[in-house]
Amino acid sequence: MAPPAAAPCGRAPHHPVEHSCRGLSPQTPATGMSILIIGAAGAVGKRLVRALAARGERVVAVDKAASLPDGMRKLVVSTELGVDVRDFFTMQRILKRHRFVHTVWNLAAPLSVETALNPSVAEQVTMNGMRNILWAMYEARVKRILFTDSIGSFGETAPRKDCTARWLTEHPTQDPGSDYGRQKRACRRLLREFWTFGGDPRWAVLPGVLHTEAAWGGGTTEYALCALLAAAKREPFVCPVDLDAPLPMIFSDDLVRGLLALQDADENRLREPERGYAIPGLSFTASELFAEIRKHVPDFEVTVELDPNMSKFAKLWPDTLSTRESAEDLGYTPHIGLPEMVSRVLAAHRERLAASGA
């Protein structure tokens, strides 16, 4: 049997599931069932693992890495490491092996700048990976999948204020202006087809993720994390984006609350098209961030040298995300604003630097 060339139930010739393509039956999580997180070692994944484990959920951690971050192994019931989502048969084996999975999180995707630098590899991971995951889920009769979309899905024709996931579903042909956004759009199409065959796909439009850790990936909004670390070290910072370009962000605590609210919501409460929701946090410009940092580090020095990719994305993306839909349907509202975020991140960096003797 060859892996499918199309989305789930896409009529691959002579494929065994072609004759049973009437849809997935309702699936209610039961005691002993698990949540499978693909990309568990990443910035979002490890926070989901911790939050789910803290409330007693059984978590299966899947990642391309050869090992998990310190302390994570004891939080999960099983691991699948060194996994390449581009390999359909690997995903098929994992879903067969873990037959009590009721929910899958697909967090396997490069960030915006990483995608711009290597779009072909990013496409294979993001789009082909999603296709493989959905097909393997269909074969294993797993209904629920959650996917993290991005503000990178919005292009220059999108509204600047209070953007919604609904706008993306109502404008399916709008050009996001980047390979990153186009790949996210393709994933939404795959999820839409999975839904037509009885799946329960849910997707979250995420702003830039802010946190207290010492390392992060190659995304546009990560400039804020770099600035905070430089300030904690009392080093000068070179700003790669326009000082007056507002960007939506979210602190990790709010992020996890929003994502779990989407995961846990009863299907009947999800009224947005295709079950897509923006998960809002805060919004600020680089100038506003630096002003807040200087309340803690008065001599923080900044120069501006625009990065072509990062400055392009910052101009394309919306200023703010809508708070209404997630509040009404998910019961989620963000709690953490700019002053608290800056204070907490700087404190964490300072504590880490002091412990290391730096």
C-alpha positions, 0 to 999 in steps of 0.5 A: 500500500502506498501512502496517500497522495491526497487529503484523508479520504481523497480517493487514493486508488485501491486504498483500503479505506476508500470503501469505508469512507462514510465518516468517523463515528463520535469518540468520547474520551474515556479513562485510560485514553491518551492525548498525542502531541506531535512536536512535544519538545517545542516551545508550545508542545512542552507547555501543553505536556506540562499543563495536561500532565498537571491535570492528570491526562495521559500524554504521548510525546512525539518529536523529531528530537532524539531526547526530551527536555529535562524533566519531561520524560516523567510527565508522559506515558510514552514517547516516540522520538526521532520522528519525521512527519514526512514519513506516512508509514511512521505516522501510521505505525504510531497511531496503530501502536497508541490505539487509545489516543483520542486527541492529536495535537499537530505542532510540527511546523517551522516558524516564519523566518525558518520557512522563508529561508528554506521553503521547500523543506518547510512545505514538506514538514507542514503540508505533507506532514499534516496530510500524513497525520490526517490519513493515519488518524482516519485509518486509526479512527481518531477523530479530534485534531488540533492545529496551531495556525498563525497571524502569518496567515493574514496578508495585506488585504486583511483587516489591521484590527481585531482579526478573526479566524472567521475572516480566513475562512471567508477569504480562502483565496487571499494571498498571505504574502509568504510561503509560511502563510500559504502553507498554513492555508493549505493545512486548513484546506486539509482540515476542512476535508477531514471535517467533511468525513466526520473528523473534529478538527480545531485550529487556533490562530496564534500570535507571537509566543512570549515566554521565560525560557532561554532559547527559541526558534526562528520567528518574526515576533521572537525579536521581543524575546531577543530584546528581553534577553539582551536587556537582562544581560545589559547588552545593546540590542539591534532591532530587526523590525520597524519601531512603530509596527504593532504585532499581536503577542501572547504570554505562554500562560495565556497561550496554554489556557486558550489552547486547552479551552479550545481542546476541551470545548464541547463540539456544540459550543464551537460556532465559528466556521471550521472550528477556527479561533483566534487566541488573543493576548496583547499587542505592542510596538517595538518602541512600546516594548523598549519603553517598558524594558527601560523601566527596569533597565534604564540604560538599555541601548537599541539601534535599528537594522531592519531584517528583510524577512522580519520587517516584511512580515511585521508589515503584513500581519495584523495589529490585533486579534479579536477577543470576542469569539474565544470569550463567547465560545471558549470562555477564554480571555487573556490575563497578562499585559505588557508590564507583567510580561516584561517583568516576569521575563526579565526576572527569569532571565536574571535568575538564570544568569545569576545561577550560571555566574554570567 
